[in-house]
Amino acid sequence: MSNQAPSLQTMLAELISTLSVSSVTPDFDHSNRPLVDLLAVWLESAGFSVEILEIPGHPDKRNLLATLGTGPGGLVLAGHTDTVPFDAPLWRYDPLKLTEADGRYYGLGTADMKSFLALAIEAARGLSGADLTRPLIILATADEESAMHGARALANAGRPLGRYAVIGEPTGLKPVRLHKGVMGESIRLVGRSGHASDPSLGNNALEGMHEAISAILAWREELKQAHHHPAFDIPYPTLNLGHIHGGDNPNRICGDCELHLDLRPLPGLAAEDLRGELARRVAEVGERRGLAWSVEPLFMAIPPAETPADSAIVRASEKLTGHAAGAVNFGTEAPFFNQLGMETLVLGPGDIAQAHQPDEYLLLERIAPTLSILKSLIRQFCMSQPVSGS
């Protein structure tokens, strides 16, 4: 076995060519084990102590935890191993082959976010445990793009990992210290169908949903007025009505109607409180109209995340990038890492505009600055004297 990881380009090519799609639709979902095994070989060759961690309830998925050095504290460089599904005919280039063109690396996962895992390994090239005063940990998780099973399993296990963490999601090398949460909710009203010629023969669930929507939109305005966070470009919680279906034929009274919505809470707002208030407002409509009702999550909510502006990892990233740490509206694994006591930053070389679409790419010009930033963070948090607060 080689005593070091392969070249950066080789690692990138092999990561991109290893299928690891995760999806809530079983037909599209794949195991991430082949990719985890690749990473394990490379990291063991580089001198890391590697653990492959099972994820309860998901036998074909794994997390990987690779540690260089010993002791408490230290730095975690984290990335998820999975990608979203893809439409190959819409790509100019093979999505499962690393292709260099136009000053870019094209391929599924180049921006979001397999490349970061290779860059983290490259940034640690040549280091040994003896070089470190605190550990460097490279973490690769499963299913971030579907249900975040990997990060949730780590949080549920409660095992301390490090003092600080950097998640390499696509931020254009601009640090992000907070993001909104993500909730998906299903609202269902059930009435009674009947012949459309006589309204008294049924109880129209679609008309009830019309009233429920009015109540939900009024609540949306209340949320907007009551909650404000100036760090966000959209400084209030957002609520989007995304999908509705009811009934089966125009000449039948609609007996069943379902609405799906997306809710993005600010830090400080809890999913269970928001779902409870949503249910209360739906219940008022349902009970007044004699309709059975339910409010259920479409998936386990992703909590909002916020790392203090004065955190050492935030200050270090701002100095290294020249950008103030900001906020984004999409979710990450940060809240689960924060639950483990880590102060977590999101910082990666890709751009969110390239994620989840054909011809995903990473700019070649981002590689050198990313490596420089990661090496500097390793020096500061794993090799220097302990930073303030650690």
C-alpha positions in Angstrom: 0.0 0.0 0.0 1.2 3.5 -0.8 2.2 5.7 2.2 0.2 8.6 0.8 -3.1 9.3 -0.9 -3.3 9.4 -4.7 -2.9 12.7 -6.5 -5.7 15.3 -6.1 -6.9 14.8 -9.7 -7.0 11.1 -9.3 -9.1 11.4 -6.1 -11.5 13.8 -7.8 -11.9 11.6 -10.8 -12.6 8.5 -8.7 -15.0 10.3 -6.4 -17.0 11.7 -9.4 -17.1 8.3 -11.1 -18.4 6.5 -8.0 -22.2 6.6 -8.0 -23.6 7.6 -4.6 -27.0 9.2 -5.3 -29.3 9.4 -2.3 -33.0 9.9 -2.7 -36.2 9.6 -0.8 -37.5 7.7 -3.9 -36.1 4.1 -3.5 -35.7 3.6 -7.2 -33.1 6.4 -7.3 -31.4 5.7 -4.0 -27.9 4.0 -4.0 -25.5 2.9 -1.3 -22.6 5.2 -0.5 -20.4 2.3 0.7 -18.2 2.1 -2.4 -17.3 5.7 -2.0 -16.7 5.4 1.7 -14.4 2.4 1.0 -12.4 4.6 -1.4 -12.0 7.3 1.1 -11.0 4.8 3.8 -8.1 3.4 1.6 -6.8 6.9 0.8 -7.0 8.1 4.4 -5.4 5.1 5.9 -2.6 5.5 3.3 -2.2 9.1 4.5 -1.8 7.9 8.2 -5.3 8.6 9.5 -7.0 6.2 11.9 -10.3 5.3 10.0 -13.6 4.3 11.4 -16.6 3.2 9.2 -19.7 3.8 11.2 -23.1 2.1 10.7 -26.2 4.2 10.4 -29.1 2.5 12.4 -31.9 1.5 10.1 -30.0 2.1 6.9 -27.8 -1.0 6.4 -26.4 0.1 3.0 -25.2 3.5 4.2 -22.2 4.5 6.2 -20.4 7.5 7.8 -16.6 7.7 7.8 -14.6 9.2 10.5 -10.8 9.6 9.9 -8.6 11.0 12.7 -5.0 12.2 12.5 -3.5 13.0 15.9 -4.9 12.6 19.4 -6.4 14.5 22.3 -9.5 16.7 22.8 -10.5 19.6 20.6 -9.2 20.0 17.1 -10.8 20.6 13.7 -13.3 18.6 11.7 -13.4 19.0 7.9 -16.7 17.6 6.8 -18.5 16.7 3.6 -21.3 14.5 2.5 -20.7 11.6 0.2 -24.0 11.6 -1.7 -25.4 13.6 -4.7 -28.8 14.2 -5.9 -30.3 12.2 -8.8 -29.3 13.4 -12.3 -30.7 13.5 -15.9 -27.8 12.3 -18.0 -29.3 13.4 -21.4 -29.4 17.0 -20.2 -25.6 17.0 -19.6 -23.1 18.1 -22.2 -20.5 15.9 -20.4 -20.8 12.5 -18.8 -22.0 13.3 -15.2 -20.0 10.3 -13.8 -16.7 11.3 -15.4 -14.5 14.2 -14.3 -14.1 16.4 -17.4 -11.8 19.4 -17.6 -13.0 22.2 -20.0 -13.3 25.9 -20.0 -11.3 26.4 -16.8 -13.7 24.1 -15.0 -14.0 20.5 -13.7 -17.4 19.2 -14.7 -19.1 16.2 -13.1 -21.8 15.2 -10.6 -20.7 16.3 -7.2 -17.9 18.7 -8.3 -19.6 21.6 -6.6 -21.9 19.8 -4.2 -19.7 18.5 -2.7 -17.5 15.5 -3.3 -14.6 17.7 -4.4 -14.3 19.1 -0.8 -13.5 15.6 0.5 -10.5 15.3 -1.9 -9.4 18.8 -1.1 -9.5 18.1 2.6 -7.3 15.0 2.1 -4.9 17.0 -0.1 -4.7 19.8 2.5 -3.4 17.3 5.0 -0.9 15.7 2.6 2.5 15.2 4.3 1.2 15.6 7.9 1.6 13.0 10.6 0.0 12.7 14.0 3.3 13.9 15.5 2.9 17.3 13.7 -0.3 18.0 15.5 -1.1 19.3 19.0 -4.8 18.6 18.5 -6.5 16.2 16.1 -7.5 16.8 12.5 -10.7 14.9 11.6 -12.1 14.3 8.2 -15.7 13.3 8.3 -17.8 12.0 5.4 -21.5 11.6 5.9 -24.4 9.8 4.2 -27.7 11.0 2.8 -27.4 14.7 3.3 -29.3 15.2 0.0 -32.3 13.2 1.2 -33.0 12.9 4.9 -29.6 13.7 6.5 -29.5 10.2 8.1 -25.7 10.3 8.5 -25.6 13.6 10.4 -28.7 12.7 12.5 -27.0 9.4 13.5 -23.9 11.2 14.7 -26.0 13.7 16.7 -28.0 10.9 18.2 -24.9 9.0 19.2 -23.7 12.1 21.0 -20.0 11.3 20.5 -17.8 14.4 20.7 -15.8 14.9 17.5 -13.9 18.2 17.7 -14.1 21.7 18.9 -14.6 23.4 15.5 -16.0 22.1 12.2 -16.0 23.3 8.6 -18.6 21.9 6.2 -17.5 22.3 2.6 -20.9 23.0 1.0 -20.8 25.3 -2.0 -20.5 28.9 -0.7 -18.1 30.4 -3.4 -15.4 30.4 -0.7 -17.4 32.9 1.4 -17.9 31.8 5.0 -21.4 31.1 6.3 -22.2 31.0 10.0 -25.9 30.7 10.0 -28.8 29.4 7.9 -32.5 28.9 8.1 -34.2 25.6 8.9 -36.1 23.6 6.4 -39.6 22.1 7.0 -42.0 20.3 4.7 -45.5 19.8 5.9 -48.5 17.9 4.6 -52.0 19.2 5.4 -55.0 17.0 4.7 -58.7 17.7 4.9 -61.3 14.9 4.5 -64.9 15.5 3.9 -67.6 13.6 2.1 -68.0 13.1 -1.7 -71.3 13.3 -3.5 -73.0 14.3 -6.7 -72.0 17.8 -7.8 -75.6 18.7 -8.6 -76.6 18.9 -4.9 -74.1 20.5 -2.5 -76.0 19.0 0.5 -75.0 15.5 -0.5 -71.4 16.1 0.5 -68.9 18.2 2.4 -66.3 19.7 0.1 -62.7 19.3 1.3 -61.4 21.5 -1.5 -63.5 24.4 -0.3 -62.3 23.8 3.2 -58.7 23.8 1.9 -59.4 27.2 0.3 -60.3 28.5 3.7 -57.3 26.8 5.3 -55.0 28.4 2.8 -56.4 31.8 3.6 -55.7 31.1 7.3 -52.1 29.9 6.5 -51.4 33.0 4.3 -52.6 35.2 7.2 -50.2 33.3 9.5 -47.4 33.8 7.0 -47.8 37.5 7.2 -47.8 37.4 11.0 -44.6 35.4 10.9 -43.1 38.0 8.6 -44.0 40.9 10.9 -43.0 39.1 14.2 -39.6 37.7 13.3 -36.7 39.4 11.7 -33.0 38.5 11.4 -30.9 41.2 9.7 -28.1 38.7 8.7 -30.4 37.2 6.0 -31.1 38.7 2.6 -34.7 37.6 3.2 -34.8 38.5 6.9 -38.0 36.7 7.9 -39.4 33.1 7.8 -40.7 32.1 4.4 -43.7 29.9 3.7 -44.4 28.5 0.3 -47.5 26.6 -0.9 -45.9 24.1 -3.3 -48.3 21.3 -4.1 -52.1 20.7 -3.9 -54.3 17.9 -4.9 -58.0 17.2 -4.3 -60.9 15.3 -5.7 -61.1 13.1 -8.8 -63.7 14.5 -11.1 -65.5 17.9 -11.7 -68.9 16.3 -11.3 -68.2 15.0 -7.8 -68.0 16.9 -4.6 -64.3 16.8 -3.5 -64.0 14.4 -0.5 -60.3 14.6 0.1 -57.7 17.4 -0.4 -54.0 17.6 0.5 -51.6 20.6 0.5 -47.8 20.5 0.8 -45.9 23.5 2.0 -42.3 24.5 2.6 -41.4 26.5 5.7 -38.0 28.1 6.3 -37.7 29.2 10.0 -35.1 31.6 11.3 -32.7 30.6 14.1 -34.5 30.7 17.4 -37.7 29.2 15.9 -38.4 25.5 16.7 -40.1 23.2 14.2 -42.4 21.6 16.8 -43.7 25.0 17.8 -44.3 26.0 14.2 -46.0 22.7 13.4 -48.2 23.1 16.5 -49.4 26.5 15.4 -50.0 25.4 11.9 -52.1 22.5 13.2 -54.1 24.8 15.5 -55.1 27.0 12.5 -55.9 24.1 10.3 -58.0 22.5 13.1 -60.0 25.7 13.5 -61.1 25.4 9.8 -61.6 21.6 9.9 -63.7 21.7 13.1 -65.8 24.6 11.9 -66.6 22.9 8.6 -66.9 19.4 10.0 -63.9 18.1 8.1 -61.4 15.6 9.4 -57.9 17.1 9.4 -54.2 16.3 9.8 -50.9 18.0 9.7 -47.9 15.8 9.3 -44.2 16.4 8.4 -43.1 15.3 4.9 -39.6 14.7 6.4 -37.8 15.3 9.6 -37.2 19.0 9.9 -33.7 20.4 9.4 -33.2 22.9 12.3 -31.8 26.4 11.7 -28.2 26.9 12.6 -26.2 29.8 14.0 -22.6 30.0 15.1 -21.6 33.1 17.1 -20.0 35.9 15.2 -17.1 36.0 17.7 -16.3 32.3 17.3 -12.7 31.6 16.6 -13.5 29.6 13.5 -15.7 32.4 12.2 -13.0 35.1 12.8 -10.3 32.9 11.2 -12.3 32.3 8.1 -13.2 35.9 7.7 -9.5 36.9 7.9 -8.5 34.2 5.4 -11.2 34.9 2.8 -11.6 38.6 3.2 -15.4 38.2 3.5 -17.6 38.7 6.5 -19.4 35.5 7.5 -22.9 35.6 6.2 -26.2 33.6 6.1 -27.9 31.4 3.5 -31.5 30.2 3.0 -30.6 26.5 2.3 -30.0 23.9 5.0 -26.9 22.0 5.9 -25.7 19.5 8.5 -24.4 22.4 10.7 -27.2 22.2 13.3 -26.5 18.5 14.0 -22.8 19.2 14.4 -23.6 22.1 16.7 -25.6 19.6 18.8 -22.3 17.8 19.4 -20.7 20.9 20.8 -18.8 22.0 17.7 -18.8 25.6 16.5 -19.5 25.0 12.8 -18.8 27.1 9.7 -19.9 26.4 6.2 -17.3 27.2 3.6 -16.6 25.5 0.3 -15.2 26.2 -3.2 -18.4 25.4 -5.2 -21.2 27.7 -6.0 -24.8 26.9 -5.0 -25.9 28.1 -8.5 -24.2 25.1 -10.0 -25.6 22.6 -7.6 -28.5 20.2 -8.4 -28.5 20.9 -12.2 -26.9 19.6 -15.4 -23.3 20.4 -16.1 -22.4 21.0 -12.5 -18.9 22.3 -12.3 -16.1 23.5 -10.0 -13.9 26.4 -11.2 -10.3 25.3 -11.4 -9.2 28.7 -10.0 -10.9 27.9 -6.7 -8.7 24.9 -6.0 -5.5 26.7 -4.9 -7.2 29.2 -2.6 -9.3 26.4 -1.0 -6.2 24.4 -0.2 -4.5 27.6 1.2 -7.5 28.3 3.5 -7.7 24.7 4.7 -4.0 24.4 5.4 -4.1 27.7 7.3 -7.1 26.4 9.4 -5.3 23.2 10.1 -2.2 25.1 11.3 -4.3 27.4 13.5 -6.6 24.8 15.1 -4.5 21.6 15.0 -0.9 22.7 15.2 -0.6 26.0 17.0 -1.1 26.7 20.7 -4.8 26.3 21.7 -6.9 29.2 20.4 -9.0 31.3 22.7 -12.1 29.3 23.8 -10.7 25.9 23.1 
